[in-house]
Amino acid sequence: MSDAEATQKNIRTLLNRIGNYTKCPACQTEMWWVTHKNGKKAPYTLQAVVHFNECKAAEGFGQSQRQKPSNFEDHAPEKRTTASRAPAAASSETRS
């Protein structure tokens, strides 16, 4: 068995232990739904990547199907930047 085959076997074993096996309804790729510590689920493939990143039909899945309200940008919270912090007080003393 080559290293690549052994790695893929190990990934399949891991995914079978931590995820729920299924096939993508759009492209029929094997994938496993894995629940993360935060409770959110993501579909992983044998390449150990999230399937949404490689499926051509991913635009039709999940959150992208939901419509944002037309005034969404008006109510979106402002992004915080480090530039909005007050500058540190400059010391008038100099070290020699």
Secondary structure as GFF3:
##gff-version 3
##sequence-region A 1 96
A	DSSP	alpha_helix	3	18	.	.	.	ID=ss1
A	DSSP	beta_strand	19	23	.	.	.	ID=ss2
A	DSSP	beta_strand	30	35	.	.	.	ID=ss3
A	DSSP	beta_strand	41	44	.	.	.	ID=ss4
A	DSSP	three_ten_helix	51	53	.	.	.	ID=ss5
A	DSSP	three_ten_helix	58	60	.	.	.	ID=ss6
A	DSSP	three_ten_helix	62	65	.	.	.	ID=ss7
A	DSSP	alpha_helix	72	75	.	.	.	ID=ss8
A	DSSP	three_ten_helix	82	84	.	.	.	ID=ss9
###
